[in-house]
Structure formats: structure tokens, C-alpha cells
Amino acid sequence: MKRVLIVGTGLGGLSTGLRLLKRGYEVEFVEKNEKSGGRLNQIKKDGFTFDTGPSFFSMSYEFKELVKDSGIEMPFEYEELDPLYTVNFRGSNKKFYLYKDIDKLSSQFEGIEPDFKNRFLRYIKKCDALFNDTVDIVIKRNFDSIPQYLLALMQVNPTHIPVLMKTFWSQVENYFSSTEARQIISLVAFFLGRTPFDTNSVYTLLSYTEFQNDGYYNVKGGMYEIVNGFVRELIKGGAKFNFNVEIADYIGEKKALKTLIDTNGKEWTSDIFVINSDAAFFRNKVFNRAKYSDLKMSKKSWTMGYLTFYIGLKTKLPQVEHHNYFLGNNYETYSRDVMKNPGTLEKPYYYVNVVSKHNTDCAPDGHEALFFVCPVPNLLYKEDWSDKDTIIDSILEDFSTRIEKDITSDVVFRMAFTPQTWQDKFNLYKGGGLGLSHSMDQIGGFRPSNKDEHFNNTFYVGASTVPGAGLPMAVISSKLVTERVVNYNK
């Protein structure tokens, strides 16, 4: 039986472990932290439970395909979100509900966006075509060379070529005229770790995944139940887990990796290695590859940082929905500057998840658990986060104003992760929340390969390799790397 050592227990690593167990491999994990999950993690303290990172997921069919491929039953429960989320504008009491039902969605834009329904239907038709004409050709495939990737791109319907020349924002501008519609429709670009102004318009296909393809889902008991469920199945299948193990060095022999060495000097040998640590970061810090030198890493395009903070309140907030976006009056200025200009934090755009809204066990009776996410510069542009409490105070003050209830005196729990935290805890280069960005020269065949360039028995899974960032992409990534592992042994 071939042995596989998986470094890291994020969703990509866990999914790969499940697939390989089914195929008869002996699977063992080493994990830097004290528990599994990577960014898909959990904080439990003082009676409150918070998801640390993702708070909902899309493309449920990828999870269904994973459990079928792994020969298990779905180990967690989930339900579709309806509405998907709400959007609130500063200075307005109007709350927009993002429904998949086009008529319910359109009715909210009367007097704001002329002929919204027809405009939206034209837009979503294009998004549909982009999704269905590209997903199998360039997203769900392994590429062994740049020419092979370019050849695949040539198979994409040529009518989409003009889209490659635009930004997400400029594509949305072609269909909608109002500020509100443009901002709301372009919000999904932030899910990729950049903004609508520096994300290629090919990613408007995400609008299709939101409104028509599959929507978004809430996990009963919190998102960490995905991790708990997968870990249970892995242990049941014989996988071994080792925590508080950080890999720092290696021993290679010709074209094969023989041993990984942790910070305590312990050696971990295996026949095959799958790296679920950030693919670029691992090549930089452990393998010391010239292509991933400190200088070259700094010149790559990285996703923005995230200031995430977790608030426990001794009051209920019936006026706030489950998933909410709060936009300021400076959306365009803020979006264009947020990566590089710390001053934009004065009037932030932020997301609020009332974790306890549908997962009542996540807070004591009469309390609420709130999870805030604010896009911020990563450590390349803002190194000092000693002002985090000032920033958080300003957001809580703004939130209180927007919901017409001062919550500051009701805060009984408070914890924050800055880009520095995300870098130190999860080995994310400069705290870029989703790893490498999805710029055109860093996707598909241009993204760090999931097959190591030197060691034939070493592979990568996760955000900074193919196909990219996001929970469904991690699951797809596990399928692609499993294919690599299986083919290696033929």
C-alpha cells in the first residue's frame, strides 16, 4: 500500500485524503496548528462559537461529487440561503435583499434602475455562457505546460475574447446604469480577494453561480461542521493526524522527495507528498526555489488582507439578517485604494455574519455571535496593525448607527485577526487572505502547478495552486491533485 503524507488539513487537504483513502492509499496528515481546518476554522470561547473564515459556500454539487467519489455519506447538514445576503448603503434605510427569484430581486430596483429585470437577464445570460464555456475547459483540468493551457484557451468560444480585455466593473457598467445596481452586482468580485476594479471580467461568471447555478448554503451548526464531518470520515477510514507539526526542511534524492523535517527536527518519510500549505509559500520557505525567492514573491500579485473580528453581544439583533454587506459612500474610491492605501480604512466596506441567527447553539441564550470581515491592505502595504482596535471601534460605531442600536456597551467577547495573524497562523504570504490573486497571468496554466517542478512524488492542493481560491475550488483542486497522484503510480 502506497503511503501519502499530506501537509496541512485545510479543505483541499482533507478532500484529497478522502479521495485517496477510497483508492487504497495509506493517508497521514501533519498540521501546524492544534486542530484541522486551515482557514476554515473555528473559535469557541465564553459560550460563543465563530467560524474564522468562510461563512457560507456555493457549488454544493462539488461536495456531493466528492462524497460520492470517496464512498461516504454527506457528513454535515446544509440548507440553501434565501435571500443570499443583504446589502445596506450608508445614508439610506433601504435594505436590498439578494434573491435568486428574479422578480423579487427586480422589484427592489423600481425607480432606481430602469428596466432592471431585462438588463439583469441579459447580464446573467452572458455570465451563464462564460461559466459553461470555460469551467470544464480551463478550470477542471490539469495542465502540464503553458502551450497546453493556451491550446485549451483556444477552444473557448471566441465570442468571449472581448471580455478578457475588461475589468469586472467595466463589464457590469455595460449592463447597469445605477450606482446601486453596479455596486451590488459587482460585490461578488471581493470573494476572490481583490476588487471589481482589478478583477478580470471573465469572473462575472460568479454572478451565474450566485443567482442561477446553485446559490449559497449555510451549514447547520456552523461551517466548521464540514471539517468535523470530513475528519470523522478520515479517521474512520484509517487516516492518521499529527498536530502542532510545522515543516521547515526536507531531504531529497535526485527527482524524489524522501523526507520532510519539522521544526523539532523530527523526520517524516512517505512514498508520496501532498502539500496543502500555500503552494507558493511552501516553495519559498521550505524548498527555497529560485522562482519563489523573497524578491520574486514580493512581485507577484497577492490578494488583499482581511481584518476579521469576532464579537459576542449580550443582546439580540432581530433587525439584522444572517449575511449582510455594509457599503459606504465611497465604494469606488475605497475599492480602488484598499489594496495599497491604509487611509481608506476610515470609511470601510464590511461584511457582517450574525452567526447565531440560524445556529442558535453558537451563542448563549439572549446573546448574539457576530463575525465581521473588512478588506484591508496586506502586509506589503501596511505592516503595522497596532491600530486594529481603533479601526474595529470605528466599524462597530458605524454598524451601530446603521442598525439604529448602539451595541458597544453590549460587547462581552471580542477577538480579532489582522493580516499579521493570518500570515503567522496559516502561512499566508504577507497576510494575503486568499493567497495568490486571480490575475490573468496567475490562473490556469500560469498558476503554480499542482505538480512539483523538481520532485516527481510531490504535489500541491489548495488556494495558490490550480484552480484557485474558494471552498468549491479547494474541492475541485483535490480532484485534480488526486488525478496527479494516481497517474504518478501507473
C-alpha positions, 0 to 999 in steps of 0.5 A, spaced: 500 500 500 502 506 497 503 511 503 501 519 502 503 524 507 499 530 506 501 537 509 496 541 512 488 539 513 485 545 510 479 543 505 483 541 499 487 537 504 482 533 507 478 532 500 484 529 497 485 524 503 478 522 502 479 521 495 485 517 496 483 513 502 477 510 497 483 508 492 487 504 497 492 509 499 495 509 506 493 517 508 497 521 514 496 528 515 501 533 519 498 540 521 501 546 524 496 548 528 492 544 534 486 542 530 484 541 522 481 546 518 486 551 515 482 557 514 476 554 515 476 554 522 473 555 528 473 559 535 469 557 541 470 561 547 465 564 553 459 560 550 460 563 543 462 559 537 465 563 530 467 560 524 474 564 522 473 564 515 468 562 510 461 563 512 457 560 507 459 556 500 456 555 493 457 549 488 454 544 493 454 539 487 462 539 488 461 536 495 456 531 493 461 529 487 466 528 492 462 524 497 460 520 492 467 519 489 470 517 496 464 512 498 461 516 504 455 519 506 454 527 506 457 528 513 454 535 515 447 538 514 446 544 509 440 548 507 440 553 501 440 561 503 434 565 501 435 571 500 443 570 499 445 576 503 443 583 504 446 589 502 445 596 506 448 603 503 450 608 508 445 614 508 439 610 506 434 605 510 433 601 504 435 594 505 436 590 498 435 583 499 439 578 494 434 573 491 435 568 486 427 569 484 428 574 479 422 578 480 423 579 487 430 581 486 427 586 480 422 589 484 427 592 489 430 596 483 423 600 481 425 607 480 432 606 481 434 602 475 430 602 469 428 596 466 432 592 471 429 585 470 431 585 462 438 588 463 439 583 469 437 577 464 441 579 459 447 580 464 446 573 467 445 570 460 452 572 458 455 570 465 451 563 464 455 562 457 462 564 460 461 559 466 459 553 461 464 555 456 470 555 460 469 551 467 470 544 464 475 547 459 480 551 463 478 550 470 477 542 471 483 540 468 490 539 469 495 542 465 502 540 464 505 546 460 503 553 458 502 551 450 497 546 453 493 551 457 493 556 451 491 550 446 485 549 451 484 557 451 483 556 444 477 552 444 473 557 448 468 560 444 471 566 441 465 570 442 468 571 449 475 574 447 472 581 448 471 580 455 478 578 457 480 585 455 475 588 461 475 589 468 469 586 472 466 593 473 467 595 466 463 589 464 457 590 469 457 598 467 455 595 460 449 592 463 447 597 469 446 604 469 445 605 477 450 606 482 446 601 486 445 596 481 453 596 479 455 596 486 451 590 488 452 586 482 459 587 482 460 585 490 461 578 488 468 580 485 471 581 493 470 573 494 476 572 490 480 577 494 481 583 490 476 588 487 471 589 481 476 594 479 482 589 478 478 583 477 478 580 470 471 580 467 471 573 465 469 572 473 462 575 472 461 568 471 460 568 479 454 572 478 451 565 474 453 561 480 450 566 485 443 567 482 442 561 477 447 555 478 446 553 485 446 559 490 449 559 497 448 554 503 449 555 510 451 549 514 447 547 520 451 548 526 456 552 523 461 551 517 466 548 521 461 542 521 464 540 514 471 539 517 468 535 523 464 531 518 470 530 513 475 528 519 470 523 522 470 520 515 478 520 515 479 517 521 474 512 520 477 510 514 484 509 517 487 516 516 492 518 521 493 526 524 499 529 527 498 536 530 502 542 532 507 539 526 510 545 522 515 543 516 521 547 515 526 542 511 526 536 507 531 531 504 531 529 497 534 524 492 535 526 485 527 527 482 524 524 489 522 527 495 524 522 501 523 526 507 520 532 510 523 535 517 519 539 522 521 544 526 523 539 532 527 536 527 523 530 527 523 526 520 517 524 516 518 519 510 512 517 505 512 514 498 508 520 496 507 528 498 501 532 498 502 539 500 496 543 502 500 549 505 500 555 500 503 552 494 507 558 493 509 559 500 511 552 501 516 553 495 519 559 498 520 557 505 521 550 505 524 548 498 527 555 497 526 555 489 529 560 485 522 562 482 519 563 489 525 567 492 523 573 497 524 578 491 520 574 486 514 573 491 514 580 493 512 581 485 507 577 484 500 579 485 497 577 492 490 578 494 488 583 499 488 582 507 482 581 511 481 584 518 476 579 521 473 580 528 469 576 532 464 579 537 459 576 542 453 581 544 449 580 550 443 582 546 439 580 540 439 583 533 432 581 530 433 587 525 439 584 522 439 578 517 444 572 517 449 575 511 449 582 510 454 587 506 455 594 509 457 599 503 459 606 504 459 612 500 465 611 497 465 604 494 469 606 488 474 610 491 475 605 497 475 599 492 480 602 488 485 604 494 484 598 499 489 594 496 495 599 497 492 605 501 491 604 509 487 611 509 481 608 506 480 604 512 476 610 515 470 609 511 470 601 510 466 596 506 464 590 511 461 584 511 457 582 517 455 574 519 450 574 525 452 567 526 447 565 531 441 567 527 440 560 524 445 556 529 442 558 535 447 553 539 453 558 537 451 563 542 448 563 549 441 564 550 439 572 549 446 573 546 448 574 539 455 571 535 457 576 530 463 575 525 465 581 521 470 581 515 473 588 512 478 588 506 484 591 508 491 592 505 496 586 506 502 586 509 506 589 503 502 595 504 501 596 511 505 592 516 503 595 522 496 593 525 497 596 532 491 600 530 486 594 529 482 596 535 481 603 533 479 601 526 474 595 529 471 601 534 470 605 528 466 599 524 462 597 530 460 605 531 458 605 524 454 598 524 451 601 530 448 607 527 446 603 521 442 598 525 439 604 529 442 600 536 448 602 539 451 595 541 458 597 544 456 597 551 453 590 549 460 587 547 462 581 552 467 577 547 471 580 542 477 577 538 480 579 532 485 577 526 489 582 522 493 580 516 499 579 521 495 573 524 493 570 518 500 570 515 503 567 522 497 562 523 496 559 516 502 561 512 499 566 508 504 570 504 504 577 507 497 576 510 494 575 503 487 572 505 486 568 499 493 567 497 495 568 490 490 573 486 486 571 480 490 575 475 490 573 468 497 571 468 496 567 475 490 562 473 490 556 469 496 554 466 500 560 469 498 558 476 503 554 480 502 547 478 499 542 482 505 538 480 512 539 483 517 542 478 523 538 481 520 532 485 516 527 481 512 524 488 510 531 490 504 535 489 500 541 491 492 542 493 489 548 495 488 556 494 495 558 490 495 552 486 490 550 480 484 552 480 484 557 485 481 560 491 474 558 494 471 552 498 468 549 491 475 550 488 479 547 494 474 541 492 475 541 485 483 542 486 483 535 490 480 532 484 485 534 480 491 533 485 488 526 486 488 525 478 496 527 479 497 522 484 494 516 481 497 517 474 504 518 478 503 510 480 501 507 473 
